[in-house]
Amino acid sequence: MTQQYDLLGEYYVALDSKGRFRLPSALLKDLGDRDTLKFVVNRGFDNSLTLYPKPVWDRIKTEVDGLNKFNRKNLTFTRLFYRGASELVPDSADRLLLPKQLLAWAKAEKNLVLNAMNDRIEIWAEAEYEALFSEEMEDYSQLAEEVLGGSSYTGQEPE
């Protein structure tokens, strides 16, 4: 059975001079056994990085590996998905060392935001993260209506 995650929260962390950051205690608690903890980090969307617990990465990787590589879009997506992907293991101080090329791509220099989203964690340069939400691309309520308006979710608690 695949391990289930329920990661949640925004965490502000700092990179040290070697490109490491410490995993917050609340996230560590939700991630499970520290002795077997492994991650894969790769390029995410919008200049963020995505940190996957290894079991989640393995599940997604299986889907990506199953794509028909004779289809040009599938091949391009697969290349982009694997580009820069790196396995990470926390050190004894619960720090992760991010690859320099991924830090550069994400424009991360010192302050990061970890945005935990269910089974993965987005890693953002703080300035990029704040800029993403400072621009009101759409009204949040309008976006919610477009995304969830046709779903069975009513916003009401079940009786």
PEHUQUI-V283736 format. One line per field, one symbol per residue. ss: DSSP state (2 for helix, 1 for strand, 0 for the rest). phi: phi as a letter, one per 20 degrees, with the letter a starting at -180 (. if undefined). psi: psi as a letter, one per 30 degrees, with the letter a starting at -180 (. if undefined). A space follows every 50 residues. Layout:
ss=???
phi=???
psi=???
//
This chain:
ss=00000011111111000001110022222220022200111110000011 11122222222222200000022222222222000111000000111002 22222000001111111101111112222222220000022222222200 000000000
phi=.ffecbebpdcecdeefendceffgffgffeofffdfcccdbfddlmddc ddggffggffgffffefffeegfffffffffefngbeccfefdmddeefg fffffemecbedcedfcmdbcedcfgfffffgefeefbfgfffgffedge eefdneffe
psi=kkkklikklkkklkkaffgllkkkeeeeeffajefgkllkklkblhgllk jkkeeeeeeeeeeeffkjffkeeeeeeeeeefjfkkkkkkafghkkjkke eeeeeghkedklkjjkidglkkkkkeeeeeeeffjjelkeeeeeeeefeg lfkffkkk.
//
